[in-house]
Amino acid sequence: MSLGDDTGQTRTRMPEQGGDPYGGARRGGRSSSRSLVTVVGVVVLLIAAIAFANRGGDDSAAEEGGSDNSPKSAATSPSGKKPVSSKASGIPSGFAHDRQGAESAAANYAVVLISADILKPARRTEIVQQVFVADKQASLENRFDQAYTKDFLSDLGLDENGNATADSPYISRTMPVGTKVTSYSDTAAAVEVWCTGVFGTAGEKTTNPVTSDWFTMSFQLRWADDDWKIDGFSQKDGPSPVPGDEKASTAEEMAKAVQEYGGFTYAR
């Protein structure tokens, strides 16, 4: 999957002809692997929703790096502070009203927004109401609904409720690698989250096998209702490392790993 295409398209790696997409083939360097993929117009996860959500938006503040009084960029490092313990609708909440709290909120919101749950209509409503500022919720939920249509879900092997079949579970899990605050005040913050993740369908016959991706999400946060909430967001590809040469796991191994290994609550 590739995040950050304003056209609402994405790239999906297709298996080689006559081979099992989970058959254990070893991945070579970037140039050789790119020659084996096919660019297709299938929107995965947030791409279409981001295209809808960002129409007419103004990301100039984030792009320019904030005001002259913005803190300088610094590598994400442990602070000794514990992650938040409270949750609303299963989503971390109650972030600290400071710079590190904004970073923690952005990291956790990246995980939520690029999850399989966002594809489920009932769960999507809970997510939008929890993570976005109140005056953006109605319009964004409508845009998400327009993006995640029945036909779109069907292309991913999901039913109209966003559920996969038992033998072909859909996987979407995001792991933040680091955060960067580009501007901060007591009422608003701009935070970038560098992420990697695994996305796709863990089925033996799938044309959309689970693969990894690297991308950066940019959040404009607002302090509202005693918590950091999303006021706007965008995304782009990378930074991406040179692909390794690990042996690809089978579909069964991928599905089992996602089921057995739980996720994290992220804190600065």
DABELQUI-V404253 format. One record per run of one state. SS is the DSSP state (2 for helix, 1 for strand, 0 for the rest). FROM is the first residue (numbers start at 0). TO is the last residue. If there is no record, write none. Layout:
# DABELQUI-V404253
SS:FROM:TO ; SS:FROM:TO
This chain:
# DABELQUI-V404253
0:0:8 ; 1:9:9 ; 0:10:10 ; 1:11:11 ; 0:12:24 ; 1:25:25 ; 0:26:28 ; 2:29:33 ; 0:34:36 ; 1:37:37 ; 0:38:39 ; 1:40:40 ; 0:41:44 ; 2:45:52 ; 0:53:58 ; 2:59:63 ; 0:64:85 ; 1:86:87 ; 0:88:89 ; 1:90:91 ; 0:92:97 ; 2:98:112 ; 0:113:114 ; 2:115:118 ; 0:119:119 ; 2:120:130 ; 1:131:131 ; 0:132:132 ; 2:133:146 ; 0:147:148 ; 2:149:154 ; 0:155:156 ; 1:157:157 ; 0:158:162 ; 1:163:163 ; 0:164:167 ; 1:168:183 ; 0:184:186 ; 1:187:201 ; 0:202:209 ; 1:210:223 ; 0:224:225 ; 1:226:236 ; 0:237:245 ; 1:246:246 ; 0:247:249 ; 2:250:259 ; 0:260:267
